[in-house]
Amino acid sequence: MRTTARQLLFSAVTAAALVGCKQDDAETLAPPSHDVAASLARFSDCSDLRDYATRSFLEYAVQAKYGYGYMLEDSVAGAESDSSAPSADGGSSGPRDYSSTNNQEVGVDEADLVKTDGNYLYVVQPQGELTIVKSWPAAETAVVGRLDIGGYPSSMFLKGDRAVIFSSVYSYDGLDGATVPSDFSGTRLTIVDVTDRTAPVIQREIDLEGYMTTGRMINDDVYVVLQSYTNAPSALWELIWGATPVELPAMDWSGTEEDQEAIRQSARELLYPRVKEIVDAMPIEDLLPAKYDHLPGEVVDAEPMLTCGDVYHNEGVSYPSILSVVNVNLESDNADSDGSDVAATGLMADGWNVYASENNLYVAQTSYWWWWGYGDLDLETHIHRFALDGADTTYEASNKVTGWIKDQFSMSEYDGYLRVATTDIDWWWGSGATDDAAEPANNVFVLNAGSETMEKVGEVRGIAPNEQIYASRFLGDRGYIVTFRQVDPLFTLDLSDPTAPKVVGELKIPGYSSYLHPIGEDYLLAVGMAGTESGDITGFAVNLFDVSDPTAPSQKDQLIVESDNWSYSESLWNHLAFTFHRNVLSVPMYTYDWDEATGEWDGFSGLLAVKVDTESGLTEAGRVSHEDLVAESRCLYETYGTPSEGSASDSSDGGAADTDPSYDPCADYYWYAWMKRSVAIENYVYSISDYGIKVNDAENPSTEVARVLFWPGAAAR
């Protein structure tokens, strides 16, 4: 989906683009429908794909002229965490148990920026480094290996002695003379052999056009969901905004919607032959994402990541971006691969919410992604199921439900059924819409996951009218949703009969919960924000709910992090920042308070540890600050661009000091250590910030047993 052909396109089509008359043979095109069927069809060939892209770019042009241009600019680019698993060695030298990534489903690993096998921690750094830390015995925690992987790493998987790291890559600066476009941007999969933890070795790099939405690993199969955007050709802009644009009818903004749509339709008829000519002149490579599969430093040519026949589409006109499900098997011969083990299937559409069971991957798209900025916005969600089978992963079925989903926890597959929680209120403007005359509310639908159409077999509608869903969790035959407007109702659902799901209990408390975590079958541990009866939010809160009787859920205890100004945690929106092990919860914590002693505002960025007892409730075990690590380290900003050198060189601050001598990127709040994750190994908690790691007693965090600096050597400040 490269853009290098745009200059060629301009010279080829400018003459036609500047003609302002309506051609007699212009095809009459209907406006895009908002009532779109969920089922997908495969493009029969590249001509079929071009026709679809033509319609899409045509609607872009109409939107840019008469709609909401910001949508065009934004969309066209340049389970349980407590693993109790044995050590990797399987012997007495390793720890007895340790936490794993807080995955939604057992057996489905989720990509994260920290992984552990108990004996070692593997941390991807935004500076472009994989840092390997010996983590057992706890008192001997130390950095033992570093690997410069380039790009901007964000997450990884670990499988035995092999790791795969996901990075954003914005150019091919490291491949001199490569026959790839200089403006390439996408996602790099770096496959690393970590057999020798002190000297990890890159085996292979796979560069894929597109931005990573999420990743899952099941056994040896890695599945990556990518979003690839197609740049609108320059000639398309010339049609609308060029020096001599096509003469299109003026919009009467005081007219009725019907009158305005008639004007848009006239514009479509005028623009269609020009847009078709532009798209027909585009190389097919500009419409499909490419891959570059190579050994470290190897120069390679582009290969298609998808063929036209690998791509599906719905019946409506959506943005000409492609959502790809890519599979890479980690047991293939990564050291000398011909790329044949990289397989993909695609969908010409946008979509960000992804959920995976061990057998299926579901992509959920809200109707916002095929709404062009005018006409009604019907709130519904399309759900597409891909059967996971390694390189043979295929699209199988789709259906749609009323309302929008919030996140991956809005979906859950169990016993052959997919349960889906939706809200009838949109997230942007707070307006509500349903497919009937009822008040906007919240819903739970049950779909037959194994059928060809994923038909709906059960539903419960009208939950908490005029409120929005803030959290969902489906666990076996039970379901839980949290809605919020002024107070926080926790609803319990009986899902034992898929054809007749029902709400069986409700608990109202001030504030809200944004993530629900099971403790056995009878309790839920939740993080959220505390509040008042009038709906004011007061600070970060941990809640313990007793759901042993689903008809009468109760709040067992609540712990509120008091703060003068605010308290916040990444765990509120990212479940991967939530670690629960041996009845201790640890989460990143940020507060901002007035210090009476200094007369100044003081911020805390560290780790909060909470003891959880289903009988006695919640107790703050303590907090771990990394402020002293900052004082002992180089300024984080000095590490950018020199990941493998550690403290061996004095990198610049990126040029800011050259233009502003008074600029100090290491002053004030820039020096706070940003807490990222925590890992529990036996009875120790490892807090991981951007500056380093501290190892503390999990139940008494004031007891520190080890510390690690990622960037040792204090900077002058």
KADAGI-V330624 format. One line per field, one symbol per residue. phi: phi as a letter, one per 20 degrees, with the letter a starting at -180 (. if undefined). psi: psi as a letter, one per 30 degrees, with the letter a starting at -180 (. if undefined). A space follows every 50 residues. Layout:
# KADAGI-V330624
phi: ???
psi: ???
This chain:
# KADAGI-V330624
phi: .edfefffffffcggffefdeeffefffdfffeeedfefdceffafffff fffffffffgffffecddgfffffeddf.ceefleffffmdffeffbafd gfffcfncfdfbeccbdnecdccedffnceddcfdbfgfdgafdbcbfdm mcfcaacccmecccddcecdadgedgnfecffefbrcdddecedgefebf cfeaccdcfpdfeabcccleeeddddddddfffgfffffdcffcfffdff eefefffffffffffffgffegffffffffefgfffdcfdccdbfgmfec efcffcegfeddbefeedgeeceddddcefeffffbeenfeecbcccfae rdecccefdcddddcefgfceenbnfdfebcecdddfeblfegcfcabbc cfndeeafffcaeblncdecdccedfeedmecbcebefffbcbcdcdffe efdlffdaacdmflgmddfdbbbdcmedcccddbbccdeeddcedfdgeb fbfdbbcdbfnbddbdcfdmedccdcdacfbdfeofedrfbddddedfdg fbfcefabddefbfdbcbbfffccffedccblmcecbfbcccceeffemc fcddcadddcfccfeeodcffqccedfffffedffgffefncfeelefcd ffenofffebgefcfdelffeffefdbccdclddddecdfdrcddcffeb ffeedabcdfcfofefb
psi: hlgfgeeeeefffeeeffkglkkegkkkkklkkfikkfklkkkeafeeee eeeeeeeeeeeeeeefbjffeeeefkl.akfjehlllefgaffllellll kikekkfjkkklfklkgeflkjkkkffhkkkkkkfklefgklkfkkkjfl aikflllkjcgkkkkklkkflhffikgkhlkfgkkbkkjjkkjgejffik kkekkjkkklkkelklkjbgkkkkkljkkkkklefeeeeegleilkjlkk kjfflleeeeeeeeeeeeeefeeeeeeeeffkkffffkllljjllkfkkl lkkkflleffklllfljlkhlkkkjkkkkfgliffikgffgjklllkill kfjkkkafflkkkkklfffgkgflakjkjlkkkkkkkjhbfgklkellll lklkleafffkkkkhgkkkkklkgklfefglkklgaglkkbllklkkjff lfghkkfllklgkikgllkfklkkjbgllkkklkeeljkjkkkjgejffi kkkflkkkllalkfkkkkjaffkkkkkaklalffgkkflkkkkjkjgejf fikljelkkkjkkedlklkffefjffgjkjkhgkkklkkkljlkjeefgl kkkkjakkkkkjjfefbkkjealjkgefeefgllkefffkfheffbgflj llggfefefjffkjfglbfffkkjkelkkkjbgkkjkjaffakkklkefi ffjkfllkkeikjkkk.
